[in-house]
Amino acid sequence: MEGSLADTPEEWMRRYAAGDIDAFEQLYRHLSPKVFGYLLRLTRQRQRAEDLVQITFSKVHRSRHSYLTGAPVLPWLLAIARRSFYDEYRRDKTRPEELSADGALPEPALVASGLEPDLADALDQALSRLPRTYAEAIELTKVTGLSLAEAAAVLGASKTAVKLRVHRGYVLLRQELEAQAGSHHGPDRDQKVTP
């Protein structure tokens, strides 16, 4: 039954809304890692992201009957996760970008899995310095893999606005990475160093 309709998040959510508890377990097992990754990018704290995953799925449980059958589940879940994060942020009045003394993220951001560690760290640091609206648009479309329309639904913005945020974010991200690369290199070999 691999790849069948019964193996989709939309079908699991439909069945769960109809009372099938096993469908919730499937939904949680398959989608909680993506929700966690997204929340880790927002919070920069592993424990806080884990707590918010639980809050998100408890909200899914409470609002399961309001799910529009057949609608993409992941953008719906990420929108709930995002609202949960900002609700907690406003309540706690804390900054989500808590950095260590050397400016690094306290927990691995896991954005660039598959990249060399130094490159992944540089990308994470550069991404963390972007304006939140640009970083979120890049994270949702390029890291989480949502379409522009799905990311727009999560962010409560138009598809065009998300596309613009991704483009502008890439421009700034490129500048950040170039600045980081420039600061890690000494003087050019051809450049004369005067004592």
N, C-alpha and C positions, 0 to 999 in steps of 0.2 A: 504493500500500500504506500510505498515510498513516493513522495511527490503528489499524492492525491489531495483532493479538497480537504479531507479530514486531517491533513498534516499542516494546515495553514493557521497562523495566528487568528485570522478572521473566523475560521471555523471553530477553533478552540474557544474564542470569546463568545461566539453565538451559542455554543453548547453550554458554556459556563453561565451565561445570562439566563439560560433555560433551566439551570439547576445542576449541571454535571460538574461535580467537584473535581473529578479527574482531569477535566479540561483545564481547570485553573492551574493544576500542577504542571501540565504541559506548557501552558502560557508562561508561567513563572520560570520554569527551567530554561526555556528558549529565549525569553526576552529580558529577563532580569540582568544578564550580563551587559546588554546594550544600555539599559537604563542606568545601571551602575556606572559604566564608563562615562556616560553623559554627565551624571551627577558628580563624579569625581573631577571632571573638568571644571564644573561650576564651583565646587566647594574647596578643592585642593586638599581635602582631608578624607582619608579612607573611612574612618569611623562615621563621620558625618554623612558621607555618601551612602554607606550601608544603612544607616538609620533612615535616610530619605527614601531609599528603595523600599523599605518596609512601609513607610508612610504612604508612598505612591501606590503600592499594591493594596493597601488597606482602603485607599480611596477608590481604587478600581473595584474592589469588592462592594463598597457602598453604592457606587454609581453604575454597577454592571447592567442594571435595567435601562439606563439611559444611553447605552452604547447603541449607535446606529448600525444595525446589522449589515455586514458587508463592507463597512468603511475600514480603511487601513488602520490596524491596531497600533503599530509602533508610533506613528505621529501622535495618536490620541494619548498613549502612555507617556510619551516624552512631554507633551503639553501639561499633563497632570504633574509629572515630575518637576517641570520648570516652575509651575505655580507653587508647588510645595516648597521648593527651594526659596523662592522669593518671599513666600509667606513667612518662612522661618527667618530669613535674612532680615526682613522688616521687624520681626518680633525681637530678634536678638540684637539688632543694630551692630552686627559685626561685619567685617569685610570678608568676602569670599577668597580674596587673593592673599592668604596668609603665607608669606615667604620666610624661608630661613634666613639667617644672617648673611649668607653669601648670595642671596637672591634666587636660590633654587627652590623648586617645589618640595615641600616636606614629604610628599608621597609621589611615587611615579605616576605621571599623568597617563601613561599607556596610550598616548595618541599615536605614536609612530612605531607600533610594533612591527618588527621586521626590518627596521632601520638599524644601522650601527648605533650603539649607545650614545656616542658623542653627538651624532647628528640628531638623534631623537631628543636628547637633552636641549640642544640648541633650538630645535623646532618648538619644543614645549615652552622654553623660556621666551622665545620671540612671540609665540601665540599668546602667552599670558600678559604681554605688554600691549596688546592691541586693545582698542576700545571694545567693551563687552559686546556691543551689537555686531561688530565685525567678527569677533572671535566665535560667537555663538552661531552665526551664519556659516562660517567655515566648518566648525565642529559638526553641525547637523548635516551639511551636505557632503563634505569630504571625509570626515572621520566616521560618522554614524551611517552615512550612505543614503540619506533621505533625498528624494527628488526636491526640486525647488518648490513645487506645490506643497509637498508634505512639510518641508521646513517652514514654509509660510504659515501653514496651519498651526504648527507648534509655537511660532513666534508671534502669531496674531498680526502678521504683516502681509502685504501683497507679494506675489511671486516676483514682480519687478523689483520691489524693495529688497528682497532677499538676494536676488541676482546682483544688484548694485552693491550690497553690503559685502558679498563674497568677493566681487571684483576689487572694491576699495581695500578690503582686508588683505587680499593677496598683494596689492601694491605696497601696503605698509609692512606686511610680513616679509616681503623681499627686502625692503629697506632695513628692517631689523636684522635679518640674517646676514646681509652684507656688512652692516655695522659690527655685528658680532665677529664675523670673519676678519674684518679689518683690525679689530682690537686684539685678536689672538696672534696676529703675525707681527713680527718685528719689522724693522725698516727693510725696504726692498733691497735685494742684493746689489742692484745697479745704483742705488742711492748712496751717496757718500755720507759717512758718519763723521762729524767733526767732534773732536774731543772737547 
